């Protein structure tokens, strides 16, 4: 559980950092030239709008991956019972 919480906090901080970097890039491009903003403005806004979707997809994939690694409680109880009967 603590590793999942650590992973979740790490992803939240990463998303915040990406948002700050994109904002910084957007501000620096507006200072340098307006031509770059017109070409990249759509891409940056699309990336900002799809951040929540990207985060939820990454969260879903990671949860499915870890669920595949966790043994189900039903199977582990059966394994314990069979190992106890083998010891007798």
Steps between C-alpha positions, in 0.01 A plus 500: 500500500778742584670437166174582320463822699859589415437426135184710503674796666784469249262512206310796642825691551614401149178634348537825694860529380399439137233769532754746637748420223233543234397833652863613509549398135181683405617820673849486348365443151269801535799719586716379211262504206133479417561268203604211727193546717264479206651170387537345848198655669265225388737221602567643846131559568413149384768353725372699797142393430595133471715486817216356709429235238869404477523477880190283528626266226838463674325438832273237344788318329705494818207376710427222250869406499515478880169314520651237273790456742292474818380146577131478574411431865290197403797328335737574788258355755474181296878481472538535877249223559673266257842569651365428850355168387828404331694565821277263699 
